[in-house]
Amino acid sequence: MTDLPPPPNLDPKDDPVNIVLEEIAEALDPGGQQRQQMKAMAAFGSLLGTHGKELRRIASESERLQRTFARAHVALVPRGWGVTNLPVPSLAEACAFLESGDGDAADQLLAELWDEQRSNRVARRAGAIGSADPELKQIGFHRRRLLKKAAAHHAVGAYEASVPIVLAQAEGIVTDVSEGKLFFSKSPKRADVVDPGRLASIASGLEALRAVFSANAGTTETSGRLSRHGILHGRELGYDTEIQSAKCWSLLDVVVEWAQPAGRELAEAKRRTRLDAHAGSNAVDGDGARVDRREFSETRTVLGLLCTSQMPRHAQYGRFRDDLVPAVYSTASLVKRGLPEDHGVRTATAADGQIFTAWRRTITGWVLGSGIQHTGDGRFLEWRYGGPSEPMNQPPGGGWAEHHPDWP
């Protein structure tokens, strides 16, 4: 399907598609380097004549994809479709249906994309928002549980059940990651979902979708309008269709895309708050793990990486190497993974090369260690350590264990 032609007699700078194209370009290529490369590629391809055909094709294809995506924002978002993660060929075909005046065919085409597999993929991503934090991980588990039910409802045509669940979870996700602010709102408490630096949240994306779903419902009707207020407050009675349910899923898809970075930031902030609250404590929790866990996460990541990286070395040479730090992992590479410049990582390799251990004293004073052992039957055993002093012996002795509370 070809792209829709621009409206006649319209100044190009006022063409809505060109306006959205600028938004997309800013999100994908804020410095403009890629656009310059595409222009140079097209120009160079023209100079080469037939030999430059492939260069011209690549430049043309890039421009075509972005224009199709821009037209989808202009034509489909006002109809309630979140388009960020939908396949471009389907968006192009839906736009072509609209251009021919067949909006129902466009809606049906996109609705058929929302099978149970696609819906469950969104449910999984929604459940993973902020999952690095235990509390948010638990919230995500239940959010995914409910959305999986909504996906099953949608798959069997129970749209009256899928729509309310999906709309509620979209609001909940935004509220969780935006300090209690709302998505379906026109009040000062509404969340700011515009970020020109990200494709999901350009002004013509999620913010424009919010306007569609936040429409007022002044009367009770059966029009099928996408008014969250009307649906959940019983004023819109015609929402229980495949197309309306699919549009709600497409909205949730964009909400999840927008919320993921905010969820990571929230999880990190909560982690920092917990760490600060327990700083200096010698207490342990119910599992016997230290509650003062400053630098634990970064230390475990680095030590685990060192042990894992020894496996292919052993497979090739029959022994673990004894110069992993700093020959393979320099100070710069450890700092990149969250440790301070004076990282304090220590390693030891047994004389026969079959046991490797690494440990580090964290800022709390507590020492964490990780080890790996190659057994006579060809297996690798992992060992963990946690204690007030550095390990004095190789595993399995000296306080090393296969499981340790400080290594969840």
Beta strands, then each sheet from edge to edge (+ up, - down):
strand 1: 346-349
strand 2: 355-361
strand 3: 367-374
strand 4: 380-387
sheet 1: 1+ 2- 3+ 4-
end
